[in-house]
Amino acid sequence: MNTFQSTLESFQKREDALKAREDPFADGIAWVEGEIMPLSQARIPLADQGFLHGDLTYDVPAVWDGRIFRLDDHLDRLEASCHKLRLFLPKPKEEIKQLVLDLISKSGFRDAYVELIVTRGIHSIRTLDMSPAKVEPNLYLFVTPYVWVVPMALHSHGAAAIVTRTVRRIPPGAVDPTVKNLQWGDFNRAILETQDRGAQAPFLTDGDSNLTEGSGFNIFIVKGGVLHTARRGVLEGITRRTVLEIAEDEKIPCHVEDVPMGLVYSADEIFICTTAGGLMPITGLDGQPVADGKVGPITSKFWDAYWALHYDPKLTIDIMYG
Ligand code: PDG
């Protein structure tokens, strides 16, 4: 049995066990202002700037088969995002790390989507004074069962993407995409168009005929044995970084630069990647097959390597379940 089948079959078994759960945390668990509650009961204070002005940043690590993947890298990126917004982590990083590990342990989920949100906190409706002395950022945490941006069932044959016609990616001069943000106006429009056109994954351009990213994922193009991914206008994904590291190990060249749409339409293979689903093959684009319409060998190789790394003690922490 290949890695692909065994990885997904063992996940399926764990997911079946999850379905049998009926406890209050079975759908998710949240941490808000020091209290732990079922996710469905978690509330945001209305006066939080994160809600009123979208003034926040967030990060999402994931747990796979009882181990959390690259948690320190996600926490470092969260801290860097805070700095770019003139925010700071509401608690020392080590403390946040422990809160996250404890919350996962309490959740009991062996495969989980873990979200950390830092907002500018509670202020008057219109606050002009954003000096650090006036800011008391708020932290919100939640853990849910593992999330697949593209349904798991589509991984074997690949999903269908579209290049959106009705919306472009917001330019970096307006919203810095390297700050993980929830200003999803462009992505929400893209998702609606994707549904209208019967596909699963929207690709957004920079408005100048270069590829950027999709609604919650980075994009890789394979052409002539070389990988290409956008340099600018995208989140620097931890999964993208993992792919770049695998490419280096495998001595597969990778160009991180502008990716013109002409290259996308002539790709040999395309895959997308995110913490919420890992690597996902794209075998259709704008209603046409990508090359022969089959999942390609480079995509498969990276898919296997990516999941194998989820058992690497250097990149993972074992969750101590209660
Ligand atoms: N680009 C954007 C805009 C993202 O939101 C994400 C992650 C990525 C790239 C990939 O980054 P990383 O490899 O570090 O995960 N987005 C997922 C999915 C969100 C969703 O709801 O679809 C996340 O935030 O978990």
Boltz pocket constraint, residues with backbone or C-beta under 6 A from the ligand:
constraints:
  - pocket:
      binder: B
      contacts: [[A, 59], [A, 60], [A, 149], [A, 181], [A, 213], [A, 214], [A, 215], [A, 216], [A, 217], [A, 218], [A, 234], [A, 235], [A, 236], [A, 237], [A, 238], [A, 239], [A, 240], [A, 273], [A, 274], [A, 275], [A, 276]]
      max_distance: 6.0
